[in-house]
C-alpha cells in the first residue's frame, strides 16, 4: 500500500484526489485522505532513512557537489557525487535552520561515517557558503580542491550592482572564466575586480573573496566539457527541478522534517532518471589533475 501511494503521489496525485483516482479499483477498502497521508509519510520516511544509510565505500567518487537550498521556507544541504564512470549519486541531505558550519559539518561527518574516504582526492564544488568551505577544509584538508560555483558568485556580485551593470558584468566574468590558461584567466579576473572597485567597493570585495577558487577547473586543465560541467552546482539544481512540480499539491508545510522527507523523495525520484555526465570518458584525466593539484597545494602549504 505504501509503495503504491508513494508512486502515485510522485506522479502528482494529491492526497485529496487519491480516493477518486482509485475508487474503481479499491472500492470497499475505505481509503481516505487521512490514511493516504499516513501511508505517504511512512513511505517517504522509510525512503529517506534508506538514502541516509546507504554505504558509500564502494563508490569511486571523484567530484562532490554541496549546495544549501531553500526548500520552501526551510534550508536543506544537498550532497551529490559523481564517480569516475560518470554516474551521479545522491549522497545525503541535511536539514537546518540556516546554512551554518555545524549543519554542514554534520552532513560531512555523516558521509564519512557511511564510508566516504577522507584520504582520497576530491574536487568539491561548493555554492559559495563560507560554512561549507570551512567544513570541507577541516575534514579533508589538502585532499579537497574547492571550485566555487560561478553562478552563485555572479548572483552575489549582481546583488551589489544596479541592474544596468548586470549584462556587462556577465560578459566580463565569462571572458575571464572561459580562458583556457589559468594565469591568463586569473589576470583577466583581477581586471574585473579593478573595474568593480570603481563602481562598488562591496562588489569588488565580494569577487576578491574566493576569486581563485572560481578558477580551480581552469587550474586543473580540464577539458572544455568538464570545465563547463564542474564550474557550477547546476547538477543539484537540475536534480531539484522536479520539486516545484511534484510538491505543488502541498498546501501547508508543517516543519523541517516534512520538507526533509519530501525533498529526499524528490531527489531519489530524480536519481532514477540520472544519465552519465557528458564527457565521462575524459574523467580518468581528472584523476591525474587532482593528484597534481593536491601535490601543488601541499608544496604551497
C-alpha positions in Angstrom: 0.0 0.0 0.0 2.8 2.4 0.9 4.7 1.8 -2.3 1.5 2.2 -4.4 0.7 5.5 -2.7 4.2 6.8 -2.9 4.4 6.1 -6.6 1.1 7.9 -7.3 1.9 10.9 -5.1 5.2 11.3 -7.0 3.1 11.3 -10.1 1.4 14.4 -8.9 -1.8 12.8 -7.4 -2.7 14.8 -4.3 -3.9 13.1 -1.1 -7.3 14.7 -1.6 -7.7 13.3 -5.1 -6.3 9.8 -4.3 -9.6 8.4 -3.3 -11.2 9.4 -6.5 -8.4 8.1 -8.6 -8.6 4.6 -7.1 -12.3 4.4 -6.3 -12.9 1.9 -9.1 -10.0 -0.3 -8.1 -10.2 -0.1 -4.3 -13.9 0.2 -3.8 -14.8 -1.1 -0.3 -11.3 -0.6 1.1 -12.1 2.6 2.9 -9.2 4.6 1.5 -9.5 8.2 2.5 -7.3 11.3 2.6 -6.0 10.8 6.2 -4.9 7.2 5.6 -3.2 8.2 2.3 -1.3 10.9 4.2 -0.2 8.4 6.8 0.9 5.9 4.2 2.8 8.6 2.3 4.5 9.9 5.5 5.6 6.3 6.4 6.8 5.6 2.9 8.8 8.8 2.5 10.3 8.5 6.0 11.5 4.9 5.2 12.9 6.0 1.8 14.7 9.0 3.4 16.3 6.7 6.0 17.4 4.2 3.3 19.1 7.1 1.5 20.8 8.3 4.6 22.1 4.9 5.4 23.4 3.9 2.0 27.1 2.9 2.2 29.5 5.0 0.2 32.7 3.0 0.5 32.2 1.2 -2.8 31.6 4.4 -4.8 34.7 5.6 -6.6 33.8 9.2 -6.3 35.8 12.0 -8.0 33.6 15.0 -7.5 31.3 16.1 -4.7 28.8 18.9 -5.0 27.4 20.6 -1.9 24.7 23.2 -2.1 22.4 24.8 0.5 18.9 25.1 -0.9 15.9 26.9 0.3 13.2 24.3 0.1 10.1 26.4 0.6 10.8 28.1 3.9 13.4 25.6 5.1 17.2 25.3 4.5 18.4 21.9 3.3 22.1 21.0 2.5 22.2 18.6 -0.5 25.2 16.4 -1.3 25.6 14.9 -4.8 28.5 12.8 -6.0 30.0 11.9 -9.4 32.1 8.7 -9.7 34.9 8.1 -12.2 32.5 6.3 -14.5 30.4 9.5 -14.8 27.5 8.3 -12.8 25.7 10.7 -10.4 24.7 9.6 -6.9 22.5 11.3 -4.3 24.8 11.1 -1.2 23.0 12.9 1.5 20.6 15.6 2.7 20.6 17.5 5.9 18.1 19.9 7.4 18.9 23.0 9.4 17.5 26.4 10.2 20.5 28.0 8.5 23.4 27.0 6.4 26.0 27.2 9.2 29.2 25.4 9.9 27.7 23.0 12.4 25.0 21.8 10.0 27.5 21.5 7.1 29.8 19.6 9.4 27.1 17.2 10.4 26.4 16.3 6.8 30.0 15.7 6.0 30.5 13.7 9.2 27.6 11.5 8.3 29.0 10.9 4.8 32.4 9.9 6.3 30.7 7.5 8.8 29.0 5.9 5.8 32.3 5.3 4.0 33.4 8.5 2.3 37.2 8.3 2.5 39.0 11.3 3.9 42.4 10.4 2.4 41.3 10.4 -1.3 41.5 13.4 -3.6 38.2 15.1 -4.5 37.0 18.1 -6.4 34.5 19.9 -4.2 32.0 22.2 -5.9 30.5 24.5 -3.4 27.8 27.1 -3.6 30.0 29.8 -2.0 29.0 29.3 1.6 31.8 30.0 4.0 30.4 27.4 6.3 30.6 24.7 3.7 34.2 25.7 2.8 35.2 25.7 6.5 33.6 22.2 7.0 35.3 20.8 3.9 38.8 22.2 4.8 38.5 20.9 8.3 37.7 17.3 7.3 39.6 16.8 4.0 42.4 19.3 4.2 44.7 19.1 1.2 42.7 16.3 -0.3 39.9 18.6 -1.1 40.3 21.0 -4.0 37.5 23.6 -4.0 35.7 25.0 -7.0 33.3 27.9 -6.2 30.0 27.9 -8.1 30.3 30.6 -10.7 26.6 31.2 -10.9 26.3 31.8 -7.1 29.3 34.2 -7.3 27.8 36.1 -10.3 24.4 36.4 -8.5 26.2 37.7 -5.4 28.0 40.3 -7.4 24.8 41.4 -9.1 23.2 42.0 -5.8 25.7 44.8 -5.2 25.2 46.5 -8.5 22.4 48.4 -10.3 20.6 46.3 -12.9 22.1 48.1 -15.9 25.5 46.8 -15.0 24.5 43.1 -14.8 24.9 42.3 -18.5 28.3 43.9 -18.7 29.4 42.1 -15.6 28.3 38.8 -17.0 30.3 39.4 -20.2 33.4 40.3 -18.3 33.2 37.3 -16.0 32.6 34.9 -18.8 35.5 36.3 -20.8 37.8 35.5 -17.8 36.3 32.2 -16.9 36.3 30.9 -20.4 40.0 31.3 -20.8 41.9 28.0 -21.0 45.1 29.2 -19.4 44.8 29.6 -15.7 47.3 32.5 -15.4 45.6 34.5 -18.2 42.1 33.8 -16.6 43.4 35.0 -13.2 44.8 38.2 -14.7 41.6 38.9 -16.5 39.5 38.3 -13.4 41.7 40.7 -11.5 40.8 43.3 -14.2 37.2 42.7 -13.4 37.9 43.3 -9.8 39.6 46.6 -10.5 36.6 47.6 -12.7 34.2 46.7 -9.9 36.2 48.8 -7.4 35.5 51.9 -9.5 31.7 51.2 -9.3 31.0 49.5 -5.9 33.7 48.6 -3.5 31.5 46.0 -1.8 31.1 44.1 -5.1 34.9 44.2 -5.6 35.4 42.7 -2.1 32.9 40.0 -2.9 34.7 39.0 -6.0 38.0 39.1 -4.2 36.7 36.5 -1.7 37.3 33.1 -3.2 38.4 34.7 -6.5 41.0 32.0 -7.3 38.6 29.2 -6.3 36.3 30.1 -9.2 39.2 29.1 -11.5 40.0 25.7 -10.0 38.7 23.9 -13.0 41.0 26.0 -15.2 43.9 25.3 -12.9 43.3 21.5 -13.3 43.4 22.0 -17.1 40.1 20.1 -17.6 38.6 19.7 -21.0 36.0 22.4 -22.0 33.2 20.0 -21.5 34.2 19.1 -17.9 35.1 22.7 -17.1 31.6 23.8 -18.0 30.0 20.9 -16.1 32.1 21.3 -12.9 32.2 25.1 -12.6 28.7 25.3 -11.0 26.3 23.3 -8.8 23.8 23.1 -11.7 23.6 19.3 -11.3 21.9 19.8 -7.9 19.7 22.5 -9.4 18.6 20.1 -12.2 18.0 17.3 -9.7 15.7 19.5 -7.7 13.9 20.9 -10.8 11.2 18.3 -10.1 10.5 19.8 -6.7 8.1 22.6 -7.6 6.1 20.3 -9.9 5.9 17.3 -7.5 5.2 19.5 -4.5 2.6 21.8 -6.0 -0.2 19.9 -4.2 1.3 20.6 -0.8 -0.7 23.5 0.8 0.9 23.6 4.2 4.5 22.8 5.2 4.4 21.9 8.9 8.0 21.6 9.8 11.6 20.9 8.6 11.1 17.1 8.9 8.3 17.3 6.3 10.4 19.3 3.9 13.3 16.8 4.5 11.1 13.9 3.6 9.6 15.5 0.5 13.0 16.7 -0.7 14.5 13.3 -0.2 11.8 11.6 -2.2 12.2 14.2 -5.0 15.9 13.6 -5.1 15.5 9.8 -5.2 12.9 10.1 -7.9 15.4 12.3 -9.9 18.2 9.8 -9.3 16.2 7.1 -11.2 16.4 9.4 -14.3 20.1 10.2 -14.0 22.3 9.6 -17.0 26.1 9.6 -17.2 27.5 13.1 -17.4 28.7 14.5 -20.7 32.5 14.0 -21.2 32.6 11.0 -18.8 35.2 9.3 -20.9 37.6 12.2 -20.0 37.2 11.6 -16.3 40.4 9.5 -16.0 42.3 12.7 -16.8 40.7 14.2 -13.7 42.5 11.7 -11.5 45.8 12.9 -12.7 44.8 16.5 -12.5 43.6 16.0 -8.9 46.8 14.3 -7.8 48.9 17.0 -9.4 46.7 19.8 -7.9 46.9 18.3 -4.4 50.7 17.9 -4.7 51.0 21.6 -5.7 48.7 22.6 -2.9 50.9 20.6 -0.4 54.1 22.4 -1.7 52.5 25.8 -1.2 51.4 24.8 2.3 
